[in-house]
Amino acid sequence: MEEKEVVYQSKPFTTGNEFTTGIEGPAVDREGNLYVVNFEKEGTIGKVTPDGEVALFVTLPEGSTGNGIRFTSAGEMLIADYTGHNVLRVDMDTREISVYAHQDALNQPNDLAIMDNDIVFASDPNWKESTGQIWRVGLDGEFVLLESGMGTTNGIEVSPDNRTLYVNESVQRTVWAYDLTDAGEISNKRLIHQFDDFGMDGMRVDTEGNLYVTRHGKGTVAKLSPRGELLEEITVSGKKPSNIAFGGPDGKTAYVTLQDNGNIDWFRVEKPGRSFGR
């Protein structure tokens, strides 16, 4: 009889404090390597092998600092560069870094989401004012403002069928859903969940559309159904989880970046992350 795998039990993946308290990202490539921003100092990207070996991958251009990371369908790395007001692109073979999109009107591109057709969305919080915006980056590399006058927009994600865009507001503790078209147009904004306490940071979906939301300050990851029902709450080893990505050989390993100590936790889940199938 096959032994049932233990899911939703978090434990440390890295313990060497290799990343700064600005640890974020994270994203997994096709070989299962994990990429996380701010390795040893701000303005870098670290690479963590499936075995937990950590090394410098790239140093970003002067004046650039990474936050959210995503991979395109072609396997290129895109990085939200919040100090440079850019989305940066990294050629994974040559490690050459270029500006994929730039917009001076941004507060700071924070986290990224990406459709299967490579249209990108960026959350754009203004932490001082507790406000935020959402932008789209088309295949032409141009930023288009989709919504302003929001709360502190932070985590952002696209559903597996590319028909829903999810955005959370950290300070307001809300999770919103929008209808999404193939062209990246949004409509029908609706509140699907509101937390009573603590903040939120990054979030990702699995292949069934369940949302995994990092609860910054609470030290948990909340799993929500596509309609916003709380299904699970997983306790991680720090109080300040900043973001989450899925990897492992089957896409069912969740990696969580922790700002308390610059380390990464991991736990197993029941369904692969959406990005694993891309």
C-alpha positions in Angstrom: 0.0 0.0 0.0 1.4 3.4 -1.0 2.2 5.7 1.8 0.2 9.0 1.7 2.5 12.0 1.3 2.5 14.6 4.0 1.3 18.0 2.6 1.1 21.5 4.0 3.9 21.0 6.5 6.5 23.6 6.1 10.2 23.3 6.8 13.4 25.2 6.0 14.9 24.6 2.6 17.8 27.0 3.0 19.2 28.0 6.4 22.4 30.0 5.6 20.8 33.5 5.6 22.2 34.0 2.1 19.6 36.5 1.1 18.8 40.0 2.6 15.6 40.9 4.3 14.5 42.1 0.8 14.2 38.4 -0.2 11.5 38.1 -2.8 11.0 36.7 -6.3 10.7 33.6 -6.4 10.4 31.7 -9.6 11.4 28.2 -10.9 13.0 27.4 -14.2 12.4 24.3 -16.4 15.3 22.5 -14.7 13.8 23.1 -11.2 16.2 25.8 -10.1 14.8 28.5 -7.9 15.6 32.2 -8.5 15.3 34.7 -5.7 16.2 38.4 -5.5 18.8 40.0 -3.2 21.4 37.3 -2.7 23.9 38.6 -0.1 23.1 42.2 -1.1 20.4 44.3 -2.8 20.4 44.4 -6.6 21.3 40.7 -7.2 19.5 37.5 -8.2 20.5 34.2 -6.5 20.1 30.8 -7.9 19.1 27.8 -5.6 19.4 24.3 -7.1 16.8 21.6 -6.3 19.4 20.4 -3.7 19.5 23.7 -1.9 22.9 24.9 -3.2 22.9 28.8 -3.3 25.0 30.9 -5.6 25.0 34.3 -7.4 23.2 34.2 -10.7 23.3 37.8 -11.9 24.0 41.3 -10.6 21.5 43.8 -11.9 22.5 47.1 -13.5 23.4 50.0 -11.2 20.2 51.6 -9.8 18.1 48.4 -10.3 16.6 46.3 -7.5 14.5 43.2 -8.1 11.3 42.2 -6.6 8.9 39.7 -8.3 10.2 37.3 -10.9 8.4 35.4 -13.7 9.4 33.3 -16.7 8.0 33.8 -20.2 6.8 30.9 -22.4 10.2 31.1 -24.1 12.0 30.7 -20.8 13.3 34.2 -20.4 13.3 35.7 -16.9 11.4 38.9 -16.3 12.1 40.9 -13.1 10.1 43.7 -11.5 12.8 46.4 -10.9 11.2 48.7 -8.4 14.0 51.2 -8.0 14.5 51.5 -11.8 10.8 51.5 -12.7 11.5 48.7 -15.1 10.6 45.2 -16.0 14.0 43.7 -16.8 14.6 40.7 -19.1 17.4 38.2 -18.6 18.6 35.8 -21.3 19.1 32.6 -19.3 21.9 31.4 -21.6 24.1 34.5 -21.8 22.8 36.1 -18.6 22.6 39.3 -20.5 20.2 41.8 -18.9 18.0 44.3 -20.9 15.1 46.6 -20.2 11.9 44.9 -21.3 9.6 47.8 -20.3 10.1 51.1 -18.5 7.6 53.7 -17.2 8.5 56.7 -15.1 4.8 57.1 -13.9 5.1 53.9 -11.8 5.4 54.2 -8.0 7.4 50.9 -8.1 6.7 47.8 -10.0 6.4 45.2 -7.2 5.1 41.8 -8.3 4.4 40.4 -11.7 1.8 38.0 -13.2 1.9 36.6 -16.7 -0.6 35.1 -19.1 0.1 32.1 -21.3 0.4 34.5 -24.2 3.1 36.4 -22.3 1.1 39.5 -21.5 2.4 40.7 -18.1 0.7 42.5 -15.2 2.5 44.5 -12.6 1.2 45.6 -9.2 2.3 49.1 -8.3 1.9 50.0 -4.6 2.5 53.4 -3.0 3.4 52.3 0.5 3.5 55.9 2.0 0.0 56.7 0.8 -1.4 53.1 1.2 -2.6 53.3 -2.4 -1.8 51.4 -5.6 -2.3 50.7 -9.3 -2.3 47.9 -11.7 -0.4 48.0 -15.0 -0.3 45.8 -18.1 2.8 45.2 -20.2 2.0 44.1 -23.7 4.1 42.2 -26.1 5.3 45.6 -27.4 7.0 46.3 -24.1 4.7 49.2 -23.3 3.2 49.8 -19.9 -0.6 50.5 -19.9 -2.4 51.7 -16.7 -5.4 49.4 -16.0 -6.6 50.8 -12.7 -5.6 53.5 -10.2 -7.0 54.7 -6.9 -6.7 51.2 -5.4 -5.4 50.2 -2.0 -1.8 48.9 -1.6 -1.6 46.5 -4.5 0.9 43.8 -4.0 0.4 40.1 -4.9 -0.9 39.5 -8.4 -1.7 36.3 -10.3 -3.5 34.9 -13.4 -5.9 31.9 -13.2 -5.0 28.7 -15.0 -7.5 29.3 -17.7 -6.3 32.9 -18.2 -9.8 34.2 -17.6 -9.3 35.8 -14.1 -6.7 38.2 -12.7 -6.3 38.2 -8.9 -4.8 41.2 -7.0 -4.4 41.7 -3.3 -4.1 44.9 -1.3 -1.7 44.4 1.6 -2.8 47.2 4.0 -6.5 46.8 3.2 -6.2 43.0 3.6 -8.4 42.4 0.5 -8.2 40.0 -2.4 -9.9 41.1 -5.7 -10.7 39.2 -8.8 -11.3 40.6 -12.3 -12.5 39.0 -15.5 -9.7 38.8 -18.0 -9.7 38.8 -21.9 -7.1 37.3 -24.2 -5.9 40.9 -24.9 -5.3 41.5 -21.1 -8.4 43.8 -20.6 -9.9 43.6 -17.1 -13.5 44.1 -16.0 -16.1 43.0 -13.4 -14.0 43.7 -10.3 -15.2 41.8 -7.2 -14.0 41.2 -3.7 -13.4 37.5 -3.0 -11.7 37.6 0.4 -10.9 40.0 3.2 -8.7 39.0 6.1 -9.3 40.4 9.6 -5.7 40.8 10.6 -2.1 41.0 9.4 -0.9 41.9 5.9 -0.4 40.0 2.6 2.4 39.9 0.1 2.8 37.7 -3.0 0.5 34.9 -4.2 0.4 32.1 -6.8 -2.3 29.7 -8.1 -2.2 25.9 -8.6 -3.6 24.1 -11.6 -7.0 24.0 -10.1 -7.1 27.8 -9.5 -6.6 27.7 -5.8 -4.7 30.8 -4.5 -1.8 30.6 -2.1 -1.4 33.9 -0.3 1.6 34.8 1.9 0.4 36.3 5.2 3.1 38.8 6.0 3.4 39.4 9.7 1.3 36.3 10.6 3.8 33.7 9.4 1.4 31.6 7.3 0.4 30.9 3.8 -3.4 30.9 3.2 -4.8 28.6 0.5 -8.0 30.1 -0.9 -10.4 28.5 -3.4 -11.0 30.3 -6.7 -14.1 31.9 -5.1 -12.1 33.0 -2.1 -13.0 30.4 0.6 -10.2 29.7 3.1 -9.2 26.1 2.6 -5.9 25.7 4.5 -3.5 27.8 6.5 0.1 26.6 6.5 2.4 27.9 9.2 6.0 28.7 8.0 9.2 29.0 10.0 9.2 32.9 10.0 6.7 35.6 10.6 7.4 37.5 7.4 6.7 35.3 4.3 7.1 37.6 1.2 6.3 35.4 -1.7 5.7 31.9 -3.0 6.5 29.8 -6.1 6.0 26.2 -7.1 8.6 23.7 -8.3 10.0 20.3 -7.6 9.9 17.4 -10.1 6.1 17.5 -10.3 5.3 21.2 -9.5 3.9 20.2 -6.1 6.7 21.7 -4.0 5.9 25.2 -2.7 8.9 27.5 -1.9 8.3 30.4 0.4 10.7 33.4 0.8 11.1 34.6 4.4 12.2 38.1 5.2 12.9 37.4 8.9 16.1 35.6 8.1 16.7 35.7 4.4 15.9 32.0 4.1 13.4 29.9 2.1 10.9 27.3 3.4 9.3 24.5 1.5 6.2 22.3 1.7 4.4 19.9 -0.5 0.9 20.5 -1.9 -1.8 18.4 -3.6 -1.9 20.0 -7.1 1.0 21.5 -9.2 1.5 25.2 -9.5 0.0 26.8 -12.6 3.4 28.0 -13.8 4.9 24.5 -13.7 2.8 23.5 -16.7 4.0 26.5 -18.7 
